Amino acid sequence: MQSQTRYSYQLALIVSLGGFVFGFDASVISGVIGFVSQEFQLSTLEMGWIVSAPTAGSALAALLIGYATDFFGRKRILITIAALYLVSAVFSAFATSFAGLATARFIGGLAFASLIVAPIYIAEVAPAKVRGKMVSFNQMSIVIGFSAAYFANYTILQLSQSGADWVTNIGLDTNVWRYMLGLEALPAALYLLMLFTIEESPRWLVVKGRIDDAKRVLGKLMSPSAISEQLAQLQSHSAGKKQGLLAELKVLFSPRLRLALMLGLAVGIIQQFSGINAVFFYAPTIFEQSGVGTDAAFAQAVWIGLTNVIFTVVAIMLIDRLGRKPLMLMGLVGVFVSMSIIAYGFAQGTYVLTPEVIAQLPQALNSELLNPLVNHVFESDIEYKQALIALLGDSDFRAHESALIQAAANLNSTLILAGITGFVASFAVSLGPVMWVLLSEIFPNHIRGIAIAFVGVFNSGSSFLVQQFFPWQLANLGSATTFLCYGLFALVGLVVVSKMLPETRGKSLEELEDMLCKEPEAEPQGVKA
């Protein structure tokens, strides 16, 4: 490998570390929400807000990040993002109320703009032949972050129950969720320090007229013989394109960019409505709904994280060989099939409380209140939960929900686990990495930041809706209907991708601009007599 290519990989790996911090931040809440819900006595909508607050922050950041990235540069914005991650982790760990925790996580959500900036930066320093692989490093880091959070949550939970003296001395047994959230500060601090060592994007430098700086950076990224040609190409595509926000928005919504913008929005919305963040952010909750219990639910979440890592590696290996579109089509088929399996697994379940299982419920629960439900067969989780809430009240039901479901559920939990695993594998090999690769490719250099940010607003908004209302969906629609809806969205996505998405593999960013960003052909004029 040439030294220039190695340097490109080095930059990509450093910047993609932000993906790890994002993945950890995003999924660590899956283990926290149960503890926080009991400590702060949260309703289902408040639970949804604790989980979705970062996504609300990311939607706000997406409104600003595109112009900020194009104005201040990729490097400065990445450093700011890393600092926000660090602040959020510390304040989350020390939160004393629902409002305090939600605010701290909202601040962390502002840092989720790393999902937009990192692919832009990596695409702009990567050689065309390996651009898909290098942009996918960010997605790889995200899924490793997911897995690390699941593993950390499980480990901290087990340690908190060990009874060791040091566990009591540091308060781990009574502050489990605080340690889960605070652990993020370590990778966030490392990310912040490493970002000071990277170079600015040469394409951004050319747009800003800093040709000498761009030439210096290009000298580290490619052979000396290729610098002049690359610089001339960059200057040609950036000539006269330094402009303000309103001018950039006018270009973004012009007929010339209509195809690229429609593609970006379609893929961005489909990615979230597939239900991915419901699975990642509520993984232990979902497994508890299948009746496996809290400890087993945390353990199964770890396996989901590992599946995500393995199939993201597969995607990285294939994305520059098979191309973007084949992976998207295969993945969407897999998402639809997997979600259908999950829905079927929950739909076939029944719930029965027998005297034997009631006797095994936690002593803190007044089990005599459950006598009217003894040996009654409930055909759906909604009916069962509503009956429990009517007898116990919402607060006691939430406090013991996992034990109550585990006691009564007659479900094929293996089938549900297989469906969730299949879904994660299908997403990881397609929608996860491919979306960000496509977004980094299909927009012109001079408005790439604001274009991806605009798509990011809709992507974040879709993610917010999924996260915010998932607990409400489980409580009011039931598990089967909820997962079936996600499967149907994947089916819609399959149709859209098959008809709209071109292949972008192997082309330079400037070649893709010429291919995708064309003025619409004028309608033929009628012939006058």
PyMOL commands that set and color helices and strands:
alter all, ss='L'
color gray80, all
select helices_A, chain A and resi 3-40+44-72+74-93+98-125+128-160+165-169+176-182+185-195+202-207+211-221+224-238+245-252+255-273+276-281+283-289+294-318+324-347+355-359+367-373+381-392+394-399+401-408+413-428+431-442+445-476+479-500+509-516
alter helices_A, ss='H'
color red, helices_A
select strands_A, chain A and resi 350-352+377-378+409-410
alter strands_A, ss='S'
color yellow, strands_A
deselect
rebuild
show_as cartoon
